[in-house]
Amino acid sequence: MADVIFFDLDGTLVDHRSAVWETIGQIVRAAPNATAPPEELTALWWTLEARHMREYLAGQCSFAEHHRRRVRSFLPMLGEPVPESPGLLDAWISERYLTVFEEAWQCYPDVEPCLETLKRLPGGPRLAVLTNGDPDQQRAKLARFGLLDYFEAVLTPTELGAAKPAAYAAACRWMRTGPVQAVNVGDMLESDVNAAALAGLTGVWLDRGIDFVTGGPSPTADETVLRIEKLTDLPDRLTRTNA
């Protein structure tokens, strides 16, 4: 059995995509001067989230500023004026977006049974979360669903000084283990699995049947990829792999 198992968070432990869709759907349906149908505006928000998240992860802006950049681009499509003040943008994000978004978080039902099984394994692995998200927000998600105590660490670019995929080596050092003794589990085939394998870890793909980015069908994986369809399959999959 591995020494450490890293878990991705969004799309792996918590259903981030559905929460975004629910939140932005409510916002655009309540916008009387919206310039496009709700489905187009929701897709636009998702595109803006990806674009400005990349800027945050590249160190080009703070987490708060990446939110502001989204809103500056999005408000004209809602038919609303764009405040010049960062404080007013922050207020919009807090009141119109985050309040609903946080209420829409949902933990996948296979998460806690998986973590409980791993916790009970004799000489089982240490567990950590490895995520590119904001540390406060990610810990809040875990706390909401009573998951924090399962993990020895919650590692983000703030702690490690790098985002995935560059963060894998730093995460192993943080956990005082080597890549060959570490497993990374996530729903993103390239960044969670293939990139982890390139860094020397064992990557396990949690294929929930949907592409996190596009919302379409899952990508096609090489037959050598360790694939599971639900987290409760993970303990047995790891045991068979190491047998």
Backbone torsions as a table, in degrees:
resi	resn	phi	psi	omega
1	MET	NA	146.7	-179.8
2	ALA	-63.4	156.6	175.2
3	ASP	-75.6	-42.7	-177.9
4	VAL	-134.1	137.8	169.7
5	ILE	-115.3	120.8	173.0
6	PHE	-92.6	135.5	175.6
7	PHE	-114.2	129.8	164.6
8	ASP	-64.0	163.1	-177.9
9	LEU	-108.2	-65.4	-175.0
10	ASP	-73.2	124.3	-177.0
11	GLY	88.0	-11.3	179.4
12	THR	-113.0	-53.5	178.2
13	LEU	-100.6	-37.8	-176.9
14	VAL	-125.0	139.5	-176.6
15	ASP	-82.3	82.5	-178.1
16	HIS	-66.7	-45.1	-174.7
17	ARG	-59.8	-45.8	179.8
18	SER	-64.2	-35.7	179.0
19	ALA	-65.9	-41.0	177.0
20	VAL	-63.2	-46.3	-177.9
21	TRP	-61.4	-42.2	179.7
22	GLU	-64.5	-44.4	-175.5
23	THR	-67.3	-51.8	-178.1
24	ILE	-68.7	-32.6	175.3
25	GLY	-58.8	-43.8	177.9
26	GLN	-63.3	-41.9	-178.0
27	ILE	-63.7	-47.6	-174.3
28	VAL	-73.6	-31.6	178.0
29	ARG	-68.3	-24.3	-179.4
30	ALA	-95.2	8.3	-177.6
31	ALA	-99.6	104.8	-175.0
32	PRO	-68.1	-22.1	-176.4
33	ASN	-109.3	21.7	-179.1
34	ALA	-58.7	144.2	-174.1
35	THR	-94.9	-1.6	-178.2
36	ALA	-152.8	163.6	178.3
37	PRO	-62.3	156.1	-177.7
38	PRO	-54.0	-41.3	-176.9
39	GLU	-65.7	-34.1	177.9
40	GLU	-69.9	-40.4	-179.4
41	LEU	-69.9	-36.3	176.7
42	THR	-64.1	-42.8	177.2
43	ALA	-63.3	-36.9	178.4
44	LEU	-63.4	-45.2	179.1
45	TRP	-58.4	-42.6	-179.7
46	TRP	-62.2	-39.3	177.6
47	THR	-65.1	-43.7	179.3
48	LEU	-64.9	-38.6	177.8
49	GLU	-59.3	-47.1	-179.2
50	ALA	-63.3	-43.6	-177.6
51	ARG	-62.7	-49.7	-174.1
52	HIS	-80.3	-23.7	172.3
53	MET	-65.3	-38.9	176.6
54	ARG	-61.1	-38.0	178.3
55	GLU	-65.4	-41.6	177.4
56	TYR	-62.3	-45.9	-178.0
57	LEU	-67.3	-26.1	177.3
58	ALA	-83.4	-0.1	178.8
59	GLY	80.2	17.2	-177.8
60	GLN	-85.4	-14.2	178.9
61	CYS	-160.1	165.3	176.0
62	SER	-77.1	169.8	177.1
63	PHE	-63.4	-41.0	178.6
64	ALA	-63.0	-41.6	-179.0
65	GLU	-68.6	-32.2	178.0
66	HIS	-64.5	-35.1	173.8
67	HIS	-65.3	-43.8	-179.0
68	ARG	-61.3	-40.0	-179.7
69	ARG	-62.7	-39.6	176.0
70	ARG	-58.6	-48.0	-173.7
71	VAL	-68.7	-37.4	177.9
72	ARG	-59.1	-37.1	179.8
73	SER	-79.7	-28.1	-171.8
74	PHE	-87.4	-36.5	-174.2
75	LEU	-58.6	-41.1	177.5
76	PRO	-58.7	-31.9	178.5
77	MET	-72.7	-21.8	173.7
78	LEU	-84.0	-6.6	-175.6
79	GLY	77.0	26.3	-178.8
80	GLU	-115.0	149.0	176.4
81	PRO	-67.9	153.5	179.7
82	VAL	-100.4	116.0	178.8
83	PRO	-63.9	142.9	175.5
84	GLU	-79.9	-29.9	-176.0
85	SER	-75.5	128.3	173.5
86	PRO	-57.4	-33.9	179.3
87	GLY	-63.1	-39.3	178.9
88	LEU	-70.4	-35.2	174.8
89	LEU	-64.6	-42.2	178.3
90	ASP	-62.3	-37.8	179.6
91	ALA	-65.4	-40.5	177.6
92	TRP	-60.8	-46.0	-178.9
93	ILE	-61.5	-45.4	-177.6
94	SER	-66.8	-46.3	-172.0
95	GLU	-84.4	-38.2	-173.9
96	ARG	-94.7	-31.0	-174.4
97	TYR	-106.9	-61.2	-169.9
98	LEU	-64.4	-35.8	-179.6
99	THR	-58.6	-46.3	179.7
100	VAL	-74.3	-42.0	-178.2
101	PHE	-57.8	-46.3	-178.5
102	GLU	-66.2	-33.7	177.0
103	GLU	-69.8	-24.5	-177.1
104	ALA	-86.9	-5.5	178.4
105	TRP	-58.8	138.5	174.2
106	GLN	-136.4	134.7	175.2
107	CYS	-87.8	135.3	177.7
108	TYR	-64.6	142.5	-174.8
109	PRO	-68.5	-15.7	-178.7
110	ASP	-88.8	-1.6	-172.9
111	VAL	-71.1	-59.0	-174.6
112	GLU	-64.0	-41.5	176.1
113	PRO	-58.5	-38.1	176.9
114	CYS	-63.0	-49.6	-176.9
115	LEU	-64.8	-36.7	177.8
116	GLU	-64.0	-42.7	179.6
117	THR	-63.3	-44.6	179.7
118	LEU	-63.8	-38.7	-179.0
119	LYS	-63.6	-31.8	-175.9
120	ARG	-88.5	-7.2	-179.6
121	LEU	-65.7	131.9	176.5
122	PRO	-61.8	125.7	-178.2
123	GLY	62.3	28.4	-175.2
124	GLY	-67.8	173.7	-175.1
125	PRO	-76.0	157.3	167.9
126	ARG	-80.3	148.8	-175.1
127	LEU	-117.1	143.4	176.7
128	ALA	-146.4	153.9	172.3
129	VAL	-99.4	133.1	177.0
130	LEU	-125.3	109.5	-171.1
131	THR	-138.7	150.7	176.6
132	ASN	-89.0	3.0	-176.0
133	GLY	-80.7	177.6	177.0
134	ASP	-68.7	132.5	-174.2
135	PRO	-60.5	-42.5	-178.8
136	ASP	-64.7	-45.4	-178.6
137	GLN	-66.5	-39.8	-177.9
138	GLN	-69.4	-39.5	176.4
139	ARG	-66.0	-34.4	177.7
140	ALA	-63.3	-38.0	177.2
141	LYS	-62.8	-47.8	-179.4
142	LEU	-63.2	-40.6	178.9
143	ALA	-64.9	-38.8	-179.4
144	ARG	-55.4	-38.4	-174.9
145	PHE	-104.4	15.1	175.5
146	GLY	65.9	33.6	-175.1
147	LEU	-103.3	-12.5	-172.4
148	LEU	-57.5	-39.1	-174.0
149	ASP	-69.1	-14.2	178.1
150	TYR	-74.4	-20.1	-168.7
151	PHE	-111.0	134.8	176.9
152	GLU	-72.1	-28.8	-178.6
153	ALA	-153.2	151.1	169.1
154	VAL	-118.4	108.8	-170.2
155	LEU	-109.1	128.0	-179.5
156	THR	-131.4	174.6	175.6
157	PRO	-56.8	-26.0	178.5
158	THR	-63.3	-44.6	179.8
159	GLU	-76.1	-38.9	-169.6
160	LEU	-94.5	-17.1	-178.3
161	GLY	76.6	10.5	179.6
162	ALA	-158.9	155.4	176.8
163	ALA	-102.3	162.4	171.4
164	LYS	-62.2	139.2	11.1
165	PRO	-89.7	-10.9	-178.1
166	ALA	-65.4	-18.9	-173.9
167	ALA	-77.8	-11.1	-174.2
168	TYR	-61.2	-45.8	179.8
169	ALA	-63.4	-42.6	179.9
170	ALA	-64.7	-37.7	179.8
171	ALA	-65.3	-39.7	177.6
172	CYS	-64.2	-42.2	177.5
173	ARG	-62.0	-42.4	-179.7
174	TRP	-58.9	-39.1	-177.9
175	MET	-88.9	4.9	177.6
176	ARG	56.6	49.3	178.2
177	THR	-142.1	168.1	177.1
178	GLY	-100.1	154.8	-180.0
179	PRO	-54.0	-37.8	-177.7
180	VAL	-68.1	-15.0	178.8
181	GLN	-102.1	8.9	-174.8
182	ALA	-119.7	147.8	176.7
183	VAL	-121.6	140.3	173.7
184	ASN	-120.5	127.3	-177.9
185	VAL	-114.5	127.9	178.8
186	GLY	-164.2	169.0	-176.1
187	ASP	-92.5	-9.6	-177.9
188	MET	-96.7	112.5	-173.6
189	LEU	-58.8	-45.1	-175.6
190	GLU	-76.1	-55.5	-171.7
191	SER	-79.8	-27.8	-178.3
192	ASP	-95.0	-26.1	-172.1
193	VAL	-114.7	-61.5	-177.5
194	ASN	-65.1	-42.0	179.5
195	ALA	-67.4	-37.1	177.1
196	ALA	-63.7	-41.1	178.9
197	ALA	-63.3	-39.3	177.8
198	LEU	-62.9	-29.1	178.6
199	ALA	-84.4	-0.2	176.6
200	GLY	99.5	-2.1	178.4
201	LEU	-86.4	167.2	168.7
202	THR	-89.6	119.8	179.2
203	GLY	-95.5	132.7	176.1
204	VAL	-119.6	123.2	-177.6
205	TRP	-91.6	119.0	172.5
206	LEU	-89.9	99.8	-177.0
207	ASP	-92.3	96.9	-179.0
208	ARG	-85.9	10.3	173.9
209	GLY	85.5	10.8	179.9
210	ILE	-145.7	141.7	174.2
211	ASP	-78.5	120.6	-174.8
212	PHE	-58.4	-36.4	-175.4
213	VAL	-79.3	-49.9	-172.4
214	THR	-93.1	-22.0	-174.3
215	GLY	79.9	-0.7	178.4
216	GLY	-86.3	-166.4	179.0
217	PRO	-62.2	157.4	178.3
218	SER	-60.4	150.1	174.2
219	PRO	-67.8	168.2	178.0
220	THR	-93.3	128.3	-177.4
221	ALA	-103.0	152.1	171.9
222	ASP	-61.2	147.7	-176.0
223	GLU	-65.2	-15.8	178.8
224	THR	-80.9	-12.1	-178.2
225	VAL	-69.2	132.9	173.6
226	LEU	-75.7	115.7	-172.1
227	ARG	-124.2	136.1	171.8
228	ILE	-130.4	155.1	179.6
229	GLU	-101.7	-16.1	175.7
230	LYS	-149.5	150.5	-174.5
231	LEU	-63.8	-27.9	179.9
232	THR	-65.9	-13.3	174.6
233	ASP	-82.1	-11.8	-171.8
234	LEU	-64.1	-50.2	-176.7
235	PRO	-56.1	-45.8	-179.9
236	ASP	-66.8	-37.7	179.9
237	ARG	-63.2	-42.3	179.4
238	LEU	-68.7	-37.8	178.9
239	THR	-63.6	-44.0	-179.8
240	ARG	-68.1	-35.4	-179.3
241	THR	-65.9	-36.1	-175.8
242	ASN	-94.0	0.6	-178.2
243	ALA	-70.0	NA	NA
